């Protein structure tokens, strides 16, 4: 509980809403330990279960959403059960994609559905972005965890300048190329072979072949020229 976090939730929820939020988080931490430990002891990984989680209050955006869209368009939901852990489940009431479920990972008052911890523990593959890996802190043996974080590999973060003794909580992470392997292995204190040079899923949106370069430029900017240079520091949606 930091001052900046308290300020953020107070501005969003009001003073009493902020209090309720932290009470909710405390309760779900206890819930996680009970459900997580029981699931790890008595449950097992479901190899055909894929669980997705993007960062808090940013449901179904960024790399997890781009990768999910690829899986759906390729028919993977016919073979796999896909679970989205989301902050605002009500937004997905009208979603009727086959074999896809939406489960509350955390609501605005800090509550998480018990199912979120169960699915997080039993997923064959757990795909997450940013700081949302905690929902599978207790995981069954045999789970593969993939970090779809979208951050820039050309720079280092402040914490990366210090010696990190904590190992990462993922098995693999995606990066665009060799320079990213070097910077990210140092930042995350992990072996380089955990970083897969496969690009970022959301790049597929930007390079989708359904629109030509001229159509994209005209649609976005009314640009009729032959060349354009675009700088896109963040591309989440």
C-alpha positions as CSV (number, residue, x, y, z in Angstrom):
1,X,0.0,0.0,0.0
2,X,1.8,3.1,-1.3
3,X,0.9,6.8,-1.1
4,X,0.5,6.9,-4.9
5,X,-1.8,3.8,-4.8
6,X,-4.0,5.3,-2.0
7,X,-4.3,8.5,-4.0
8,X,-5.2,6.7,-7.2
9,X,-8.0,4.6,-5.5
10,X,-9.3,7.6,-3.5
11,X,-9.6,9.7,-6.7
12,X,-11.3,6.8,-8.5
13,X,-13.6,5.5,-5.7
14,X,-13.7,8.2,-3.0
15,X,-12.4,7.8,0.5
16,X,-14.7,5.0,1.6
17,X,-14.4,3.2,-1.7
18,X,-10.6,3.2,-1.2
19,X,-11.1,1.6,2.2
20,X,-13.4,-1.0,0.7
21,X,-10.8,-1.7,-2.0
22,X,-8.1,-2.5,0.5
23,X,-10.4,-4.6,2.6
24,X,-11.3,-6.5,-0.5
25,X,-7.7,-7.0,-1.5
26,X,-6.9,-8.3,2.0
27,X,-9.8,-10.8,1.9
28,X,-8.9,-12.1,-1.5
29,X,-5.3,-12.6,-0.5
30,X,-6.6,-14.9,2.2
31,X,-8.9,-16.5,-0.4
32,X,-6.0,-17.0,-2.8
33,X,-3.9,-18.9,-0.2
34,X,-6.8,-21.2,0.8
35,X,-8.0,-21.9,-2.8
36,X,-4.5,-21.9,-4.3
37,X,-3.0,-24.3,-1.8
38,X,-5.9,-26.7,-1.9
39,X,-5.9,-26.7,-5.7
40,X,-2.1,-27.3,-5.9
41,X,-2.5,-30.2,-3.4
42,X,-5.5,-31.9,-4.9
43,X,-5.9,-30.5,-8.4
44,X,-4.0,-30.9,-11.6
45,X,-3.2,-28.9,-14.7
46,X,-5.7,-29.0,-17.5
47,X,-3.5,-29.2,-20.6
48,X,-6.2,-27.8,-22.9
49,X,-7.0,-24.8,-20.7
50,X,-5.5,-21.4,-21.7
51,X,-5.9,-18.5,-19.3
52,X,-5.3,-14.9,-20.3
53,X,-4.8,-11.9,-18.0
54,X,-3.9,-8.3,-18.9
55,X,-3.2,-5.6,-16.3
56,X,-5.8,-4.3,-13.9
57,X,-8.7,-2.4,-15.5
58,X,-7.3,-2.9,-19.0
59,X,-9.3,-6.0,-20.0
60,X,-8.8,-7.6,-23.4
61,X,-6.2,-5.1,-24.8
62,X,-2.6,-5.2,-25.7
63,X,-0.6,-8.3,-26.5
64,X,-2.9,-10.7,-24.7
65,X,-5.8,-9.5,-26.8
66,X,-3.9,-9.7,-30.1
67,X,-2.7,-13.2,-29.4
68,X,-6.2,-14.2,-28.3
69,X,-7.7,-12.9,-31.5
70,X,-5.2,-14.9,-33.5
71,X,-6.2,-18.1,-31.6
72,X,-9.9,-17.5,-32.2
73,X,-9.4,-16.7,-35.9
74,X,-7.4,-19.9,-36.2
75,X,-10.1,-22.0,-34.5
76,X,-8.0,-22.9,-31.4
77,X,-11.1,-22.5,-29.1
78,X,-12.4,-25.7,-30.7
79,X,-9.6,-27.6,-29.1
80,X,-8.9,-25.4,-26.0
81,X,-10.9,-23.9,-23.2
82,X,-10.0,-20.2,-23.0
83,X,-10.5,-18.2,-19.8
84,X,-10.1,-14.4,-19.6
85,X,-9.5,-13.1,-16.1
86,X,-11.0,-9.5,-16.2
87,X,-11.7,-6.5,-14.1
88,X,-15.1,-5.7,-15.5
89,X,-16.9,-8.9,-16.4
90,X,-20.2,-7.1,-17.1
91,X,-18.6,-5.7,-20.3
92,X,-18.5,-9.2,-21.8
93,X,-22.1,-10.4,-21.1
94,X,-22.9,-10.4,-24.8
95,X,-19.7,-12.3,-25.8
96,X,-20.7,-15.7,-27.2
97,X,-17.5,-17.0,-28.6
98,X,-17.5,-20.8,-28.2
99,X,-15.5,-22.3,-25.3
100,X,-14.5,-18.8,-24.0
101,X,-15.3,-17.7,-20.4
102,X,-14.8,-14.4,-18.6
103,X,-14.1,-14.5,-14.8
104,X,-13.6,-11.6,-12.4
105,X,-9.9,-11.3,-11.5
106,X,-10.4,-8.1,-9.5
107,X,-13.2,-5.6,-9.4
108,X,-12.9,-1.9,-8.5
109,X,-13.3,-2.8,-4.8
110,X,-10.5,-5.3,-4.9
111,X,-12.6,-8.5,-4.9
112,X,-11.5,-11.5,-6.9
113,X,-13.7,-14.5,-7.8
114,X,-12.6,-17.8,-6.3
115,X,-12.8,-19.1,-9.8
116,X,-10.0,-16.8,-10.8
117,X,-7.5,-18.5,-8.5
118,X,-8.8,-21.9,-9.5
119,X,-8.4,-21.3,-13.2
120,X,-5.1,-19.5,-12.6
121,X,-3.7,-22.6,-10.8
122,X,-5.0,-25.2,-13.2
123,X,-4.3,-23.6,-16.6
124,X,-2.1,-25.6,-18.9
125,X,-0.8,-22.2,-20.2
126,X,-1.1,-18.9,-18.4
127,X,-0.6,-15.8,-20.6
128,X,-0.2,-12.5,-18.8
129,X,1.0,-8.9,-19.3
130,X,2.7,-6.6,-16.8
131,X,2.0,-7.1,-13.1
132,X,-0.9,-9.6,-13.3
133,X,1.0,-12.9,-12.8
134,X,-0.1,-13.1,-9.1
135,X,-3.4,-14.8,-9.9
136,X,-1.4,-18.0,-10.5
137,X,1.0,-17.7,-7.6
138,X,-0.1,-21.1,-6.5
139,X,0.0,-23.2,-9.7
140,X,-0.2,-26.9,-10.4
141,X,2.8,-28.8,-11.6
142,X,3.3,-28.7,-15.3
143,X,1.9,-25.3,-16.0
144,X,3.7,-23.1,-18.6
145,X,3.7,-19.3,-17.9
146,X,4.3,-16.9,-20.8
147,X,4.9,-13.2,-20.2
148,X,3.4,-11.1,-23.1
149,X,4.6,-7.8,-21.7
150,X,4.8,-5.1,-24.3
151,X,7.6,-2.9,-23.0
152,X,10.4,-1.4,-25.0
153,X,13.6,-3.4,-25.1
154,X,15.8,-0.6,-26.3
155,X,16.1,0.9,-22.8
156,X,16.7,-0.4,-19.3
157,X,14.6,0.3,-16.3
158,X,15.8,1.7,-13.0
159,X,15.5,-1.6,-11.2
160,X,17.5,-3.3,-14.0
161,X,20.5,-1.3,-13.0
162,X,20.6,-3.2,-9.7
163,X,21.5,-6.8,-9.1
164,X,18.2,-8.7,-9.1
165,X,18.3,-11.8,-6.9
166,X,14.6,-12.7,-7.5
167,X,14.0,-15.0,-10.4
168,X,11.1,-14.2,-12.8
169,X,7.7,-15.8,-12.4
170,X,7.5,-16.8,-16.1
171,X,8.8,-19.7,-18.1
172,X,9.0,-17.7,-21.4
173,X,8.6,-14.1,-22.6
174,X,8.3,-12.8,-26.2
175,X,10.7,-10.2,-27.6
176,X,11.2,-8.9,-31.1
177,X,14.9,-9.6,-31.6
178,X,18.5,-10.1,-30.3
179,X,18.9,-6.6,-28.7
180,X,15.8,-7.3,-26.6
181,X,17.2,-10.6,-25.4
182,X,20.2,-8.8,-24.0
183,X,18.4,-6.0,-22.2
184,X,15.5,-8.1,-21.0
185,X,17.6,-10.9,-19.6
186,X,19.5,-8.4,-17.6
187,X,16.3,-6.6,-16.5
188,X,14.5,-9.7,-15.5
189,X,17.5,-11.6,-14.2
190,X,16.7,-14.7,-16.4
191,X,18.4,-17.0,-18.8
192,X,18.5,-15.7,-22.4
193,X,16.9,-18.9,-23.7
194,X,13.7,-18.0,-21.9
195,X,13.2,-15.0,-24.2
196,X,11.7,-16.1,-27.5
197,X,12.4,-13.8,-30.5
198,X,8.9,-14.0,-32.1
199,X,7.9,-10.3,-32.1
200,X,4.9,-8.9,-30.2
201,X,1.4,-10.1,-31.1
202,X,-0.1,-6.6,-31.4
203,X,2.3,-5.9,-34.3
204,X,0.1,-8.1,-36.3
205,X,-2.7,-5.6,-36.0
206,X,-0.5,-2.8,-37.3
207,X,0.7,-4.9,-40.2
208,X,-2.5,-6.7,-41.0
209,X,-2.7,-7.5,-44.8
210,X,-6.4,-6.6,-45.1
211,X,-5.4,-2.9,-45.6
212,X,-2.7,-1.6,-47.8
213,X,-0.2,1.1,-46.6
214,X,-2.0,3.8,-48.7
215,X,-5.4,2.8,-47.2
216,X,-4.1,2.9,-43.7
217,X,-2.5,6.3,-44.1
218,X,-5.6,7.7,-45.8
219,X,-7.9,6.3,-43.1
220,X,-5.8,7.6,-40.2
221,X,-4.6,10.9,-41.5
222,X,-6.0,11.6,-44.9
223,X,-2.4,11.3,-46.1
224,X,-1.9,11.1,-49.9
225,X,1.9,11.0,-49.9
226,X,4.2,8.1,-50.8
227,X,6.0,7.8,-47.5
228,X,5.4,8.5,-43.9
229,X,7.3,7.9,-40.6
230,X,5.1,7.0,-37.6
231,X,6.3,7.0,-34.0
232,X,4.0,5.0,-31.8
233,X,5.4,4.8,-28.3
234,X,2.4,2.9,-27.0
235,X,0.0,0.7,-29.0
236,X,-2.4,-1.0,-26.7
237,X,-5.8,-0.7,-28.5
